Amino acid sequence: MSGFFTTAFRNSSLDHSFGGPDRARAANLYFAPVTTAPAADGSGVVEAAWTGLARLQKTNNAVNFPASANGQKLIATDLTFAELPADHVGTIDIVGLAIYEQAVGGTPIGYAPAPKTVAALDTYFVAANTASLEFNNAA
């Protein structure tokens, strides 16, 4: 199942291509595991939280994000997040990944489903080429 790009990102991309202001490509993208997926406008997202977890930075290049095909953008790099501490109590149900242009704060530009339940000593991992986004597939 493919994820989606948020409304603001789609609008700025369309404006860039059709008479609006240019959109600068971010040098890095930041990934955050989320327990609640964002709405189409990027609102409502809830990032997972545990000791040691931070957004994961990936260089925004053609190796990590190869050319789009069939209307999809593939995430072609492994995403490995911090392990849950041994003293973590209970489980966390991760529904997927929010994608940001900022290391902290901001509104996500996209979302990719990648569900997994994690517990103490688990690592949330998304293998390369298993998550993608579609330009026209908003929530």
Backbone as ProteinMPNN parsed JSONL, in Angstrom:
{"seq_chain_A": "MSGFFTTAFRNSSLDHSFGGPDRARAANLYFAPVTTAPAADGSGVVEAAWTGLARLQKTNNAVNFPASANGQKLIATDLTFAELPADHVGTIDIVGLAIYEQAVGGTPIGYAPAPKTVAALDTYFVAANTASLEFNNAA", "coords_chain_A": {"N_chain_A": [[0.833, -1.175, 0.0], [0.577, 2.145, -0.881], [1.696, 5.31, 0.371], [1.018, 8.807, 0.887], [1.447, 12.179, -0.388], [1.28, 15.243, 1.362], [-1.287, 17.81, 1.294], [-0.262, 20.492, 1.222], [2.338, 20.035, 0.245], [1.762, 18.873, -2.259], [0.392, 21.011, -3.451], [2.418, 23.021, -3.509], [4.236, 21.763, -5.185], [2.768, 21.553, -7.553], [2.372, 24.294, -8.066], [5.038, 25.014, -8.497], [5.528, 23.705, -10.913], [3.625, 24.831, -12.575], [3.51, 27.842, -13.197], [3.714, 29.088, -10.657], [5.554, 30.03, -7.648], [9.0, 28.947, -7.401], [9.97, 25.79, -6.04], [12.188, 24.85, -3.662], [14.3, 22.047, -3.392], [14.654, 20.028, -0.56], [17.708, 19.384, 1.149], [17.986, 17.273, 2.871], [15.857, 14.674, 4.099], [13.555, 13.826, 6.693], [12.538, 11.228, 8.774], [9.895, 9.926, 10.716], [8.622, 7.576, 12.971], [5.169, 6.935, 13.38], [2.215, 6.942, 15.435], [-0.279, 7.71, 14.862], [-1.553, 8.389, 11.771], [-1.036, 11.183, 9.534], [-3.566, 13.574, 8.534], [-4.813, 14.477, 5.261], [-3.964, 17.116, 4.985], [-1.756, 17.155, 6.575], [-2.14, 17.521, 9.249], [-2.857, 16.358, 12.637], [-1.083, 14.251, 12.99], [0.688, 11.915, 15.02], [3.647, 11.488, 16.491], [5.624, 8.66, 17.343], [7.042, 7.953, 20.555], [9.894, 7.38, 22.46], [12.621, 6.783, 24.72], [15.592, 7.974, 23.382], [14.715, 8.039, 20.77], [14.654, 9.751, 17.697], [13.941, 11.838, 14.863], [14.833, 10.353, 11.804], [17.472, 11.093, 9.698], [17.916, 11.362, 6.211], [19.839, 11.668, 3.284], [18.655, 13.568, 0.615], [18.626, 12.299, -2.256], [19.181, 10.726, -5.516], [19.931, 8.105, -5.076], [18.86, 7.276, -2.597], [16.222, 7.923, -3.082], [15.006, 7.002, -5.793], [14.209, 7.733, -9.294], [10.811, 8.498, -9.935], [8.21, 6.135, -10.698], [5.443, 4.898, -12.463], [3.718, 6.661, -11.146], [4.568, 6.599, -8.521], [6.738, 7.213, -5.731], [9.522, 5.724, -4.562], [10.955, 4.656, -1.479], [14.126, 4.011, -1.18], [15.998, 3.19, 0.682], [17.262, 1.711, 3.667], [15.579, 2.126, 6.77], [16.339, 2.552, 9.972], [15.498, 2.77, 13.257], [15.996, 4.013, 16.64], [16.434, 1.6, 19.216], [13.892, 0.385, 21.406], [14.068, 1.044, 24.881], [15.225, -1.313, 27.402], [13.725, -1.177, 29.713], [11.254, -0.342, 28.893], [7.776, -0.281, 29.171], [5.038, -2.16, 28.076], [3.59, -1.999, 24.735], [4.094, -0.358, 21.548], [2.134, 0.694, 18.959], [2.974, 1.184, 15.837], [1.994, 2.903, 12.97], [3.052, 3.831, 10.633], [5.236, 5.959, 8.671], [5.991, 9.365, 9.035], [7.019, 11.961, 6.908], [9.33, 14.517, 6.796], [10.653, 17.833, 6.116], [12.129, 19.02, 7.973], [14.249, 18.677, 10.853], [13.175, 18.906, 13.361], [9.932, 19.718, 14.513], [7.537, 21.403, 12.336], [5.392, 20.548, 9.512], [4.367, 17.423, 8.235], [5.454, 16.339, 4.966], [4.711, 14.125, 3.715], [3.451, 10.716, 3.955], [3.983, 7.325, 4.717], [2.664, 4.123, 4.882], [3.7, 1.698, 7.232], [3.302, -0.532, 9.139], [3.931, -1.765, 12.463], [4.199, -3.44, 15.544], [5.947, -2.579, 18.391], [8.085, -3.412, 21.146], [9.828, -3.508, 24.322], [13.313, -3.518, 23.741], [12.969, -3.909, 21.038], [13.56, -2.951, 17.635], [12.489, -0.493, 15.437], [12.201, -0.966, 12.111], [12.378, -0.327, 8.675], [12.595, -1.808, 5.677], [14.579, -1.127, 2.765], [13.002, -0.198, -0.279], [10.427, -1.052, 0.361], [8.498, 0.72, 1.079], [6.432, 3.336, -0.177], [5.235, 6.344, -1.844], [2.402, 8.022, -3.243], [1.591, 10.55, -5.569], [-1.023, 11.302, -6.05], [-2.626, 10.142, -4.104], [-4.192, 10.84, -1.592], [-5.072, 10.883, 1.88]], "CA_chain_A": [[0.0, 0.0, 0.0], [1.347, 3.381, -0.971], [1.326, 6.446, 1.185], [0.593, 9.998, 0.146], [2.045, 13.475, -0.124], [0.275, 16.113, 1.961], [-1.877, 18.837, 0.437], [0.662, 21.619, 1.046], [3.424, 19.605, -0.634], [1.216, 18.729, -3.616], [0.113, 22.346, -3.981], [3.666, 23.728, -3.838], [4.816, 21.085, -6.35], [1.982, 21.98, -8.725], [2.712, 25.694, -8.329], [6.394, 25.019, -9.06], [5.461, 23.259, -12.311], [2.647, 25.587, -13.364], [3.392, 29.287, -13.061], [3.856, 29.63, -9.304], [6.938, 30.172, -7.181], [9.834, 27.744, -7.42], [10.054, 25.027, -4.792], [13.544, 24.332, -3.459], [14.352, 20.676, -2.868], [15.368, 19.912, 0.713], [18.935, 18.584, 1.06], [17.76, 16.071, 3.677], [14.501, 14.377, 4.54], [13.551, 13.297, 8.055], [11.482, 10.225, 8.927], [9.471, 9.697, 12.099], [7.568, 6.591, 13.159], [3.981, 7.579, 13.934], [1.155, 6.09, 15.954], [-1.473, 8.202, 14.185], [-1.186, 8.937, 10.461], [-1.545, 12.538, 9.314], [-4.648, 13.824, 7.585], [-4.308, 14.924, 3.962], [-3.288, 18.413, 5.125], [-0.599, 16.983, 7.453], [-2.517, 17.7, 10.65], [-3.285, 15.186, 13.386], [-0.051, 13.225, 13.098], [1.25, 11.709, 16.358], [4.917, 10.772, 16.405], [5.944, 7.73, 18.42], [8.022, 8.534, 21.481], [10.584, 6.573, 23.462], [13.951, 7.288, 25.025], [16.58, 7.781, 22.33], [14.133, 8.15, 19.422], [14.671, 11.04, 17.022], [13.7, 11.699, 13.425], [15.973, 9.785, 11.091], [17.857, 11.926, 8.562], [18.43, 10.711, 5.003], [20.175, 12.598, 2.214], [17.642, 13.586, -0.439], [19.313, 12.122, -3.534], [18.612, 9.693, -6.391], [20.238, 6.775, -4.547], [17.871, 6.993, -1.563], [14.886, 8.159, -3.618], [15.19, 6.938, -7.243], [13.197, 8.353, -10.147], [9.448, 7.987, -9.778], [7.71, 5.25, -11.753], [4.03, 4.547, -12.301], [3.088, 7.571, -10.196], [5.015, 6.335, -7.16], [8.102, 7.52, -5.295], [9.987, 4.635, -3.705], [11.982, 4.931, -0.476], [15.064, 2.936, -1.522], [17.043, 3.124, 1.692], [16.817, 1.154, 4.938], [15.305, 3.078, 7.844], [16.495, 1.86, 11.252], [15.321, 3.717, 14.351], [16.536, 3.628, 17.946], [15.813, 0.486, 19.928], [13.176, 0.713, 22.637], [14.861, 0.665, 26.052], [14.872, -2.568, 28.07], [12.735, -0.934, 30.761], [9.997, 0.149, 28.323], [6.623, -1.086, 29.567], [3.976, -2.206, 27.086], [3.939, -1.972, 23.318], [3.738, 0.823, 20.761], [1.633, 0.318, 17.636], [3.379, 2.154, 14.818], [1.193, 2.716, 11.754], [3.845, 4.171, 9.454], [6.279, 6.979, 8.716], [5.764, 10.724, 8.571], [8.219, 12.457, 6.24], [9.459, 15.952, 7.029], [11.825, 18.534, 5.601], [12.775, 19.598, 9.15], [14.672, 17.709, 11.867], [12.281, 19.09, 14.503], [8.8, 20.586, 14.206], [7.066, 21.431, 10.963], [4.274, 19.725, 9.073], [4.893, 16.406, 7.314], [5.187, 16.497, 3.53], [4.196, 12.858, 3.221], [3.226, 9.62, 4.893], [4.073, 5.983, 4.128], [2.291, 3.09, 5.839], [4.709, 0.684, 7.548], [2.871, -0.903, 10.488], [4.649, -2.736, 13.28], [4.094, -3.276, 16.992], [7.269, -2.709, 18.988], [8.136, -3.524, 22.604], [11.177, -3.349, 24.869], [14.442, -4.075, 22.994], [12.666, -3.982, 19.602], [13.978, -1.859, 16.766], [11.579, -0.258, 14.324], [13.016, -1.044, 10.899], [11.655, -0.396, 7.404], [13.586, -2.2, 4.668], [14.602, -0.396, 1.495], [12.109, -0.616, -1.376], [9.164, -1.616, 0.849], [7.557, 1.813, 1.331], [6.363, 4.293, -1.276], [4.204, 7.365, -1.77], [1.782, 8.397, -4.508], [1.272, 11.966, -5.631], [-2.465, 11.528, -6.11], [-3.307, 9.236, -3.193], [-4.287, 11.492, -0.283], [-5.979, 10.245, 2.848]], "C_chain_A": [[0.881, 1.243, 0.0], [0.815, 4.428, -0.018], [0.956, 7.629, 0.298], [1.463, 11.196, 0.503], [0.951, 14.385, 0.413], [-0.156, 17.207, 0.99], [-0.91, 19.986, 0.174], [1.806, 21.253, 0.108], [2.935, 19.471, -2.076], [0.96, 20.097, -4.239], [1.39, 23.08, -4.374], [4.364, 23.079, -5.039], [4.084, 21.472, -7.629], [2.294, 23.429, -9.08], [4.098, 25.805, -8.959], [6.35, 24.679, -10.554], [4.581, 24.138, -13.185], [2.514, 27.023, -12.892], [3.542, 29.882, -11.682], [5.314, 29.77, -8.918], [7.682, 28.84, -7.24], [9.861, 27.109, -6.039], [11.468, 24.462, -4.688], [13.467, 22.92, -2.877], [15.176, 20.666, -1.588], [16.591, 19.019, 0.532], [18.786, 17.268, 1.81], [16.272, 15.911, 3.932], [14.599, 13.673, 5.88], [12.323, 12.411, 8.228], [11.192, 10.021, 10.401], [8.428, 8.594, 12.133], [6.374, 7.273, 13.835], [2.968, 6.543, 14.408], [-0.21, 6.514, 15.412], [-1.021, 8.858, 12.886], [-1.726, 10.353, 10.318], [-2.772, 12.529, 8.402], [-4.024, 14.324, 6.288], [-3.553, 16.241, 4.054], [-2.077, 18.349, 6.055], [-0.925, 17.123, 8.925], [-2.833, 16.354, 11.305], [-2.254, 14.097, 13.561], [0.443, 13.14, 14.544], [2.511, 10.874, 16.193], [5.07, 9.841, 17.601], [7.004, 8.374, 19.304], [8.568, 7.454, 22.406], [11.984, 7.119, 23.624], [14.912, 6.957, 23.896], [16.04, 7.925, 20.92], [14.205, 9.582, 18.923], [14.32, 10.792, 15.558], [14.995, 11.241, 12.757], [16.249, 10.612, 9.84], [18.383, 11.075, 7.424], [18.706, 11.784, 3.959], [19.158, 12.45, 1.093], [18.351, 13.525, -1.797], [18.692, 10.956, -4.309], [18.948, 8.278, -5.946], [19.164, 6.374, -3.53], [16.436, 7.083, -2.077], [14.964, 8.186, -5.152], [14.018, 7.561, -8.001], [11.839, 7.686, -9.938], [9.08, 7.106, -10.957], [6.259, 4.9, -11.431], [3.334, 5.396, -11.245], [3.512, 7.38, -8.76], [6.459, 6.765, -6.949], [8.483, 6.466, -4.253], [11.02, 5.146, -2.708], [12.964, 3.764, -0.565], [16.241, 2.856, -0.561], [16.459, 2.513, 2.959], [16.6, 2.278, 5.945], [15.319, 2.308, 9.167], [16.471, 2.898, 12.37], [15.875, 3.147, 15.649], [15.727, 2.493, 18.569], [15.045, 1.003, 21.141], [14.007, 0.247, 23.82], [14.341, -0.614, 26.702], [13.784, -2.372, 29.116], [11.41, -0.38, 30.223], [8.869, -0.818, 28.676], [5.559, -1.015, 28.481], [4.505, -2.185, 25.663], [3.531, -0.643, 22.702], [3.324, 0.331, 19.381], [1.955, 1.428, 16.644], [2.585, 1.856, 13.547], [1.992, 3.031, 10.493], [4.84, 5.277, 9.737], [5.746, 8.324, 8.247], [7.088, 11.222, 8.005], [8.22, 13.977, 6.315], [10.656, 16.507, 6.271], [12.614, 19.183, 6.745], [13.132, 18.476, 10.134], [13.753, 17.741, 13.081], [11.152, 20.009, 14.064], [8.364, 20.47, 12.753], [5.874, 20.521, 10.732], [4.815, 18.674, 8.121], [4.544, 16.728, 5.861], [4.619, 15.215, 2.945], [4.06, 11.842, 4.333], [3.311, 8.314, 4.12], [3.667, 4.955, 5.171], [3.419, 2.064, 6.005], [4.417, 0.192, 8.966], [3.755, -1.954, 11.155], [4.386, -2.417, 14.747], [5.47, -3.536, 17.583], [7.155, -2.72, 20.51], [9.586, -3.347, 23.047], [12.194, -4.157, 24.065], [14.144, -4.325, 21.513], [13.236, -2.766, 18.894], [12.936, -1.715, 15.673], [12.438, -0.106, 13.077], [12.09, -1.135, 9.693], [12.704, -0.662, 6.332], [13.458, -1.341, 3.413], [13.628, -1.038, 0.509], [10.814, -1.27, -0.906], [8.12, -0.547, 1.145], [7.607, 2.793, 0.174], [5.229, 5.285, -1.033], [3.667, 7.625, -3.17], [1.378, 9.849, -4.463], [-0.231, 12.218, -5.546], [-3.259, 10.679, -5.126], [-3.349, 9.826, -1.794], [-5.283, 10.752, 0.59], [-7.315, 10.949, 2.847]], "O_chain_A": [[1.815, 1.359, 0.794], [-0.361, 4.427, 0.347], [0.626, 7.47, -0.878], [2.122, 11.225, 1.543], [-0.192, 14.305, -0.036], [0.52, 17.487, 0.001], [-0.752, 20.41, -0.97], [2.205, 22.062, -0.73], [3.615, 19.904, -3.006], [1.269, 20.322, -5.409], [1.453, 23.692, -5.44], [5.012, 23.771, -5.824], [4.71, 21.692, -8.666], [2.463, 23.76, -10.253], [4.3, 26.613, -9.865], [7.051, 25.293, -11.357], [4.766, 24.19, -14.401], [1.523, 27.384, -12.258], [3.499, 31.105, -11.55], [6.204, 29.644, -9.759], [7.089, 27.766, -7.145], [9.787, 27.79, -5.016], [11.891, 23.681, -5.54], [12.666, 22.646, -1.983], [16.268, 21.231, -1.541], [16.52, 18.006, -0.164], [19.387, 16.262, 1.433], [15.525, 16.888, 3.974], [15.593, 13.007, 6.174], [11.21, 12.797, 7.872], [12.101, 9.952, 11.228], [7.443, 8.66, 11.398], [6.545, 8.083, 14.745], [2.873, 5.438, 13.873], [-1.179, 5.76, 15.498], [-0.201, 9.776, 12.901], [-2.753, 10.692, 10.908], [-2.981, 11.607, 7.613], [-2.818, 14.566, 6.236], [-2.61, 16.47, 3.297], [-1.436, 19.37, 6.303], [-0.068, 16.867, 9.771], [-3.046, 15.35, 10.626], [-2.529, 13.1, 14.228], [0.6, 14.161, 15.213], [2.454, 9.707, 15.806], [4.697, 10.182, 18.724], [7.766, 9.23, 18.857], [7.817, 6.717, 23.045], [12.478, 7.84, 22.758], [15.035, 5.799, 23.496], [16.815, 7.934, 19.964], [13.858, 10.517, 19.645], [14.396, 9.661, 15.079], [16.091, 11.685, 13.102], [15.357, 10.808, 9.015], [19.197, 10.176, 7.635], [17.905, 12.699, 3.772], [18.841, 11.337, 0.674], [18.638, 14.555, -2.407], [17.788, 10.284, -3.813], [18.305, 7.331, -6.4], [18.625, 5.269, -3.592], [15.543, 6.403, -1.57], [14.987, 9.262, -5.75], [12.978, 7.872, -7.42], [11.742, 6.468, -9.786], [9.567, 7.299, -12.07], [5.904, 4.643, -10.281], [2.459, 4.908, -10.53], [2.887, 7.938, -7.857], [7.288, 6.693, -7.856], [7.846, 6.343, -3.207], [11.863, 5.974, -3.053], [12.679, 2.666, -0.087], [17.35, 2.494, -0.954], [15.301, 2.761, 3.294], [17.345, 3.258, 5.968], [14.42, 1.514, 9.442], [17.318, 3.79, 12.422], [16.18, 1.959, 15.745], [14.502, 2.443, 18.456], [15.482, 1.934, 21.816], [14.593, -0.835, 23.772], [13.166, -0.956, 26.569], [13.006, -3.287, 29.382], [10.541, 0.007, 31.003], [9.001, -2.029, 28.497], [5.216, 0.072, 28.017], [5.702, -2.333, 25.42], [2.727, 0.099, 23.266], [4.085, -0.37, 18.713], [1.299, 2.469, 16.616], [2.51, 0.71, 13.103], [1.654, 2.557, 9.408], [5.237, 5.505, 10.88], [5.122, 8.416, 7.19], [8.152, 10.94, 8.557], [7.247, 14.635, 5.948], [11.545, 15.771, 5.844], [13.642, 19.818, 6.513], [12.428, 17.472, 10.238], [13.57, 16.727, 13.754], [11.379, 20.97, 13.329], [8.771, 19.555, 12.038], [5.414, 19.821, 11.634], [5.647, 18.994, 7.271], [3.497, 17.304, 5.564], [4.109, 15.206, 1.825], [4.48, 12.057, 5.47], [2.786, 8.2, 3.013], [4.263, 4.911, 6.247], [4.013, 1.622, 5.022], [5.186, 0.462, 9.888], [4.25, -2.885, 10.52], [4.356, -1.25, 15.138], [6.087, -4.568, 17.32], [6.248, -2.117, 21.083], [10.462, -3.068, 22.228], [11.968, -5.326, 23.749], [14.976, -4.893, 20.806], [13.374, -1.693, 19.481], [12.542, -2.702, 15.051], [13.294, 0.775, 13.002], [11.139, -1.916, 9.684], [13.593, 0.159, 6.105], [12.369, -0.893, 3.055], [13.459, -2.258, 0.477], [10.164, -1.971, -1.681], [6.97, -0.876, 1.435], [8.669, 3.055, -0.39], [4.389, 5.1, -0.153], [4.382, 7.47, -4.159], [0.881, 10.333, -3.447], [-0.657, 13.247, -5.022], [-4.466, 10.514, -5.305], [-2.628, 9.372, -0.905], [-6.202, 10.09, 0.107], [-8.216, 10.564, 3.592]]}, "name": "protein", "num_of_chains": 1, "seq": "MSGFFTTAFRNSSLDHSFGGPDRARAANLYFAPVTTAPAADGSGVVEAAWTGLARLQKTNNAVNFPASANGQKLIATDLTFAELPADHVGTIDIVGLAIYEQAVGGTPIGYAPAPKTVAALDTYFVAANTASLEFNNAA"}
